[in-house]
Amino acid sequence: MRAQGEGDFDEESDSASTLVGFLCRAEHDHDAVTAARDDISTGYLQKFPICSDVLRGEIGVASDAALTRALERLELTLFAGMGEWTRCGLG
């Protein structure tokens, strides 16, 4: 797991192979993230102004991409014998 903490995002090839690298890639003005942000802003938020302020959204994955922060956001769901699911954080 320790190797996943290395930010190996390569902007030139737009590739990553570690968890932190994927977070950095997603944070880096990726087309899907940009399209989702624009859709949320124009399709929903602009319809709900507060006073005269028009709302605009921003999507961020991990401004301080670190393995610990990524693991805090993940959860593991385990099946516990009696038909119950338990949720456990990984961080």
trRosetta pair geometry for C-beta under 8 A, 3 or more apart (Angstrom, degrees):
i j d omega theta_ij theta_ji phi_ij phi_ji
1 4 5.5 -46 -167 21 50 118
1 5 7.8 60 142 -28 66 94
1 67 7.5 123 156 -174 89 137
2 5 5.9 -43 -171 11 46 117
2 67 7.9 32 -136 -161 37 178
3 6 6.2 -35 -174 7 52 112
3 18 6.6 -132 136 -114 73 120
4 18 4.8 166 -143 -166 48 94
4 19 4.1 34 180 14 112 108
4 20 6.4 130 153 -5 64 86
4 67 5.8 112 101 -118 88 118
5 18 7.3 -69 32 167 17 137
5 19 7.6 -6 -70 60 35 103
5 20 5.6 57 -158 -22 30 138
5 66 7.1 9 -149 -169 93 60
5 67 3.5 -60 -100 -33 88 136
6 18 5.3 121 67 1 77 174
6 20 6.3 175 77 56 24 127
6 21 7.1 7 103 -44 68 101
7 18 7.2 -127 -101 74 22 125
7 20 4.6 -86 -81 129 68 113
7 21 5.6 141 -157 -80 43 60
7 23 7.9 -76 -116 64 94 95
7 24 5.1 84 -156 -33 108 147
7 65 6.0 101 -98 102 122 126
8 16 5.7 135 84 -144 79 73
8 17 5.8 -31 84 41 137 82
8 18 5.1 99 18 12 110 111
8 20 7.7 97 7 81 68 90
8 21 4.1 -33 53 -86 71 136
9 15 7.6 173 -146 90 52 36
9 16 4.4 -24 -94 -83 67 116
9 21 4.5 165 -51 -157 69 74
9 22 7.7 177 -80 -52 101 17
9 24 3.8 -132 -9 94 147 121
9 25 4.7 -171 -123 -59 119 77
9 28 6.7 160 162 -10 147 139
10 13 4.7 18 106 40 121 97
10 14 7.3 -68 90 -14 73 14
10 15 5.3 -2 50 57 104 80
10 16 7.1 176 13 -73 69 60
11 14 6.9 17 -164 -77 32 55
11 28 6.5 -140 -108 -168 93 158
14 25 6.9 99 -170 -145 63 109
15 25 7.5 -36 179 -102 8 139
16 21 3.0 176 -164 142 113 107
16 22 5.0 -173 97 -66 134 48
16 24 6.6 151 -95 61 148 97
16 25 4.5 -131 -6 -35 132 129
17 21 6.0 19 41 67 41 155
18 21 4.2 97 53 4 79 109
18 22 7.0 -141 92 -8 42 82
19 22 5.8 -51 -152 31 30 111
19 23 6.7 30 150 -17 62 103
19 67 6.5 85 82 -118 122 80
19 70 5.5 143 147 136 119 161
20 23 5.5 -50 -150 35 37 114
20 24 6.4 38 151 -18 66 103
20 65 5.1 122 -159 152 84 108
20 66 6.8 1 -115 -131 121 16
20 67 5.7 -64 -57 -66 114 72
20 70 6.5 -132 -83 -23 66 146
21 24 5.7 -54 -148 37 32 111
21 25 6.3 35 151 -22 65 105
22 25 5.5 -52 -146 35 33 114
22 26 6.3 31 155 -17 65 104
23 26 5.8 -55 -148 37 30 108
23 27 6.2 29 154 -18 64 109
23 61 5.2 -172 -159 131 76 124
23 62 4.4 -3 176 32 128 132
23 65 4.3 159 105 -130 125 118
23 70 5.9 -117 -54 -91 145 121
24 27 5.6 -57 -145 39 31 112
24 28 6.2 32 155 -24 65 107
24 62 7.7 -64 -66 71 50 106
24 65 5.1 -106 -64 17 79 172
25 28 5.8 -56 -148 32 29 111
25 30 6.6 63 150 -70 70 128
26 30 5.7 -57 -139 4 39 146
26 33 6.1 121 -176 -57 73 136
26 61 4.4 82 102 -48 116 162
27 30 7.9 74 47 -8 15 104
27 33 7.8 148 -109 -124 19 177
27 60 6.6 31 -125 -157 94 66
27 61 4.6 -119 -68 42 83 108
27 62 6.1 -94 -60 52 132 63
27 63 7.0 155 -141 -89 140 42
27 65 6.7 -128 -6 -53 147 122
29 33 7.3 -144 -151 74 26 116
29 34 6.0 38 -166 -60 72 119
30 33 4.5 78 65 12 92 108
30 34 6.7 -168 85 -9 43 89
31 34 5.7 -59 -143 40 28 111
31 35 6.1 27 159 -20 66 108
32 35 5.8 -53 -143 37 28 110
32 36 6.3 28 156 -18 63 107
33 36 5.9 -55 -147 37 29 110
33 37 6.3 32 154 -20 64 108
33 59 5.4 -149 -168 90 93 130
33 61 7.5 -74 -112 -39 143 109
34 37 5.8 -55 -148 36 29 113
34 38 6.3 25 157 -15 64 108
35 38 5.9 -57 -146 39 29 108
35 39 6.2 31 155 -21 64 109
36 39 5.7 -56 -145 37 29 113
36 40 6.3 29 157 -18 64 107
36 59 6.1 29 95 -28 111 161
37 40 6.0 -58 -149 37 27 109
37 41 6.3 23 156 -16 64 111
37 57 5.8 -153 -153 99 73 96
37 58 6.4 19 -141 -130 125 33
37 59 4.7 -128 -78 4 100 106
38 41 5.7 -58 -144 40 30 110
38 42 6.0 5 168 2 69 112
39 42 6.6 -63 -133 49 22 92
39 43 5.1 -1 177 2 63 129
40 43 6.5 -54 -109 50 14 98
40 44 5.6 -41 -163 39 53 116
40 45 6.1 46 145 -15 74 110
40 57 4.6 -37 109 44 122 151
40 59 7.7 114 25 -50 146 109
41 44 7.6 -23 -62 53 3 74
41 45 5.1 -44 -134 45 42 123
41 46 6.3 59 159 -34 62 97
41 55 7.5 -150 -138 115 70 72
41 56 4.9 23 -136 -144 119 66
41 57 4.9 -143 -71 29 81 85
42 45 7.8 3 -24 48 15 84
42 46 5.7 1 -132 4 36 134
43 46 7.9 97 31 30 15 99
43 47 7.9 -32 146 -12 32 118
44 47 6.2 -77 -168 28 29 111
44 48 7.3 -10 157 5 66 111
45 48 6.2 -78 -156 46 39 96
45 54 7.7 95 131 168 89 71
45 55 3.9 -113 177 100 104 107
45 56 6.2 148 111 -93 143 23
45 57 5.4 176 -34 -28 154 97
46 49 7.4 7 -168 -59 44 84
46 54 5.5 12 -130 -168 73 108
46 55 6.7 -144 -75 60 36 73
46 56 7.6 35 -70 -82 82 66
48 55 6.1 -8 81 17 85 134
49 52 6.7 -13 163 -156 130 17
49 53 6.0 163 -166 80 85 46
49 54 5.1 -44 -104 -95 103 53
49 55 6.6 -166 -107 -8 44 81
50 53 5.0 -17 67 62 82 106
50 55 6.7 73 -2 -55 96 101
60 63 5.6 -9 -178 -48 133 93
61 65 7.5 22 105 -87 99 102
62 65 4.1 96 108 -89 121 68
62 66 7.4 -153 172 17 129 54
62 69 5.8 134 -142 110 118 130
62 70 6.5 -28 -84 -74 156 83
64 69 6.5 115 90 -20 88 163
65 69 7.2 -139 -143 66 28 127
65 70 7.2 33 -158 -52 71 109
66 69 4.7 85 61 9 87 104
66 70 7.0 -158 89 -8 43 87
67 70 5.6 -57 -148 37 33 112
67 71 6.2 29 157 -17 67 108
68 71 5.9 -59 -148 38 29 109
68 72 6.5 35 152 -25 63 104
68 91 5.9 94 -172 -146 61 111
69 72 5.6 -50 -150 29 33 116
69 73 7.0 25 155 -14 62 106
69 91 7.6 33 -118 -116 11 150
70 73 6.1 -66 -160 37 33 107
70 74 6.7 26 149 -18 68 108
70 91 7.8 158 81 -77 42 118
71 74 5.6 -56 -144 34 39 109
71 89 7.7 93 148 164 77 85
71 90 4.4 -111 -167 105 89 98
71 91 3.7 136 110 -78 91 83
72 89 6.6 7 -144 -175 46 125
72 90 7.7 -121 -67 70 20 72
72 91 3.4 -50 -73 33 57 166
73 91 7.5 55 2 -21 44 135
74 89 7.4 116 85 -157 58 62
74 90 4.7 -12 87 26 106 129
74 91 7.3 121 45 -29 82 92
75 87 5.3 1 172 -171 130 99
75 88 6.7 150 -165 76 77 36
75 89 5.6 -51 -109 -99 77 51
75 90 6.8 -162 -109 -12 24 86
76 87 7.4 145 76 -158 45 51
76 88 4.9 -27 66 68 96 91
76 89 7.5 112 18 -152 82 5
76 90 5.6 98 -23 -65 106 94
77 85 5.3 3 -178 -179 105 116
77 86 7.1 161 -155 79 56 40
77 87 5.4 -24 -100 -99 75 69
77 88 7.8 166 -88 21 27 71
78 85 6.9 151 76 -158 39 63
78 86 5.0 -19 61 60 93 93
78 87 8.0 176 19 -84 73 21
78 88 6.4 20 -4 4 114 116
79 84 7.7 141 -158 82 53 40
79 85 5.9 -37 -99 -101 55 71
80 84 5.0 -30 61 78 104 90
80 85 7.0 153 10 -113 87 17
80 86 5.1 57 -30 -14 127 112
81 84 7.8 -5 64 38 56 83
